[in-house]
């Protein structure tokens, strides 16, 4: 990488993403050529959607599936048609659009190309994981941020919600009780369980000394959220005491804290992330399902709380 790109830092992000994309496409083309397959890496997304759809699609439908522009999809289809891999026919329901599907040649190619995709996918995984074990989710979060709150809007806003997720440090010790304590006292009608009394007042001893972690959500100088990542054994973690200040809820901060837990699990090469909750938190359950958690029975290493009504697990 050139020195100028290093100096530019985040300003060069788009250029670096484009350069990585171009390198991946060039290598993809070389792989297809060496495998004696007449195919281009730039065709992959459009071809894949058509191969897996099972029905003819309009150009707009293809574009929506892969988040490409209409003109980009149209240009790729021109090349695919030229290579006799797709059929483009009139749409009987809309004269303004066309229906696209794989041709016989396109379907026959699929059997030959799928094993190559598997090898390519495994190799790409090794490359991306070398940067960070949660690279795909990081890219998803970047994409989501750009789509939901575009850069051209952010740059002219003076009051932006810039939330950082930070690790535990001694000065944050008392914040754990200040955040989660009052909430739990309310939930339990003022009667904390023995486990709660210890973990809230001694989070460092309860989690850190046993191989776990503590994370906090920080907005400006304020600590507005927390979560604990408890180690159950070498292969399992449990996250607990997830709390966000009421004024900052429904802003995606809980998701950020859970994703940090997931990242740390991946970094530590564990196989499962567990949680326990009550039936009084249906919105939280929806978030957990969205992140990939499923209902399960408690592992023997988990200390199930009296209030627990639901246990969930995320497999890695």
Number of C-alpha atoms within 10 A of each C-alpha: 6 6 7 9 14 11 10 10 10 11 11 14 12 10 12 15 11 12 12 12 13 14 12 15 17 14 13 19 18 16 17 17 13 10 12 9 15 12 19 18 16 16 16 15 18 21 20 15 18 20 16 8 12 10 11 19 19 18 21 18 15 24 20 12 11 13 12 15 13 14 12 12 19 17 11 18 21 13 14 21 16 10 13 14 20 22 17 18 13 13 15 10 9 10 8 8 15 18 19 22 22 26 16 12 12 20 15 12 16 14 10 12 15 12 11 14 14 11 11 13 12 10 11 13 14 11 13 13 14 11 9 13 21 19 16 13 13 14 11 11 14 11 13 12 12 14 10 8 11 12 11 9 9 13 9 9 9 7 7 10 12 8 19 15 18 15 13 18 11 7 7 14 16 13 18 26 21 13 21 20 21 12 17 19 14 11 13 12 9 12 12 16 14 9 12 20 13 13 18 22 17 16 22 20 13 19 17 17 11 13 15 20 22 25 22 26 23 17 16 11 6 9 21 21 27 29 24 28 27 24 24 20 13 11 13 22 30 23 21 17 24 17 23 23 15 9 8 14 13 10 12 11 22 21 16 16 26 22 18 20 23 24 18 18 23 18 13 14 14 18 14 18 24 25 24 22 19 13 12 10 9 11 9 15 19 11 15 19 14 11 14 12 20 15 16 14 9 16 13 8 12 17 11 16 13 7 13 12 12 15 18 20 23 21 12 12
